[in-house]
Amino acid sequence: MTAIPLVAVVGNPNAGKSALFNMLTGARQKVGNYPGVTVERKSGRLSLADGRPVELVDLPGAYSLDASSPDEQVTRDVVLGRQEGERLPDALLIVLDATNLDNHLRFALQVIGLGFPTVVALNMVDLARRDGLTIDTARLAAELGAPVIETVAVRKRGLEAVKEALGAAVVTERQAARPEEDFTGVQRRARAIAAAATTGQTLTRRSTLAIDKVVLHPVFGLLLFIALMFLMFQAVFAWSEAPIGWIEGGQEWLAVAATNAIPEGFFRDLIVQGIIAGVGAVIVFLPQILILFLFILMLESTGYMVRAAFLMDKVMAKAGLSGHAFIPLLSSFACAIPGIMATRTIEDPRQRLTTILIAPLMTCSARLPVYTLIIGALIPNNNVGLGIGLQGLVMFGLYILGIVGALVASFFLRKTVTRGEARGFIMEMPKYQAPHVRTILIGLWQRAWAFLKRAGGIILAVTVALWLLSSYPVAPEGQKQSEYSIAGRIASGLEVVVRPIGFNHEISLALIPAMAAREVAVAALATSYSVDAGDDEDALQQSLGQRLQGRWSLPTALAFLIWFVFAPQCLSTIAVARRETNGWKWPLFMLGYLFALAYVAAGATYWIATAAGL
Amino acid sequence: MRVSLDQLPFHRPATVTGIAWESLSESDAKRLRNLGFDEGVAIEALHAGLFGRDPLAIRIGRMQVAIRRAQAQSIMVEATGG
């Protein structure tokens, strides 16, 4: 049996490569990783008109075979047959932006020179036409020596013709590679071909120029940026209320159903208290994570994200970084894992490392449940004037503290351990485009699935383990379950260390599982108070917040919040940092510096708050 | 008028006349080449950032690119037309 032919989709960034890939393969995609790097490998199946299957792999966008980022290296290594975990493609599908041929043809010429059977998709021809550009497709095909097909990926135009051409390409023999041409030579040949095949004078899209007049305006641009960021975080809270209610309702229904269906005993407790309560406590964040990612994907696909990076470059430069670091750091507000993965577009290895090290300081969505619980229970809901509530202000302050902490940390890291030559900020600013709904939905689905897999895996395991450890051995009469259990005894050991910064026994107990995933801290506090409550009806009626009110002092609560701003509590983040930096050195460094920062900051908060008589 | 790119007045079409590759770091030079910076290419300064009027947004060929003033200094341009 012969393997299914493999076609690699290659092209410059912003050529509409992923949109074409999504349209050709539909949602039946497999997302994986190349071994050793966190560059995503996206592949999908395509059925040709005669029923033959073809495997399509979407390679990261690249400007040339002379790779400068880990992303571009994967693309280069795949087409050169050097990438571990990928066989040599049988044919290539090159995607070109018809409105930017001068630039896109250079990479196309380099790749065509490798001798693969090739199909060229001349994408976004509708935009080119609207700009008054006419492209002589036959001339282009003759110059390139490959079939050229006009496509408009987002409107599914030209897809059948692409499939037909691919059907022919995959049964064509590969030719010998041409000798490598010097870079400037390729560059000038690309410009000559583009000039010969294109008629029309327009230089950049008029709409892009008009939008940029506002978006990049020194004053209005900055105001718009602040407004967008505000809207985004506002939406994360406001829009998620209803879906969170549905998830909680569903979880309650499930718990009742399970309680009725399963006879009383160990197994029922495990299912209801361990699995449904624990995993449910995590899945309720799915709406917030998805809303944040919806915004990020929209900002990326419209072309705004690069403008935001442009506006922020000078601020980032003060911290020893560049506008490149802005996008990964913004993603880290949803979760540090995709944030750290997004650093692979940063070319400078030292800047990239610094961004990885500070990404956990961005307030990720896993901290929200902790913040919400503690602030709701222990910060008075006063109005501080102008209709601003104290609770909201504290929440905002925690976000700002994370951002300032990250920039200050970056400043010192760049002066010491990640010192290196200062590099520039050079980045393509793609033309504005209407967001492509299907591509965004596929992106959201992939992120939701990754989150649910995490909830079903590591978080489920930790929650169940914690429930077991805090329920056994059963405390004899007169002793507290939360202290007598195995988890309680471990916590008593830890308490010695964290007592000086104002943490009590329950917090010590919650810190252990929170190492695996921050949001579990809430479930852990709930568990430790509910195992103590036992069958006491009154205690069971109280909400977790009400229980905290009587037991925690304000300085303790503040110290706990500050701890969560800095502490590196997430196994998955450590794991992804290890994979990204190829070793344990930097993740261990990250653990060390963030724990030290958390301990000192929480301790200072506790003692200052105590001294101030709070 | 022959100036370095960071001195080019905004919205004044120009052509790249020379790039001091040796004054750029290897990675910056590679990036500029990959974005099509070369002698004879049309160029225009479009926007500047708020803080310190840095970085610059410029048009090169048919593409818009962000570049800091520090790197723009290495690019010599000749303003065309009035």
Interface residues (C-beta under 8 A of the other chain):
Chain A: Y63 S64 D66 S68 T99 N100 L101 D102 N103 R106 F183 T184 Q187 R188 R191 L203 T204 T208 L209 D212 L216 H217 P218 V219 G221 L222 V306 A309 F310 L311 D313 K314 V315 A317 G323 E347 D348 E421 R423 G424 F425 I426 M427 E428 M429 P430 K431
Chain B: L24 S25 S27 D28 K30 R31 L32 R33 N34 L35 G36 D38 V41 A42 E44 L46 H47 A48 G49 L50 F51 G52 D54 P55 A57 R59 G61 R62 M63 Q64 V65 A66 I67 R68 A70 Q71
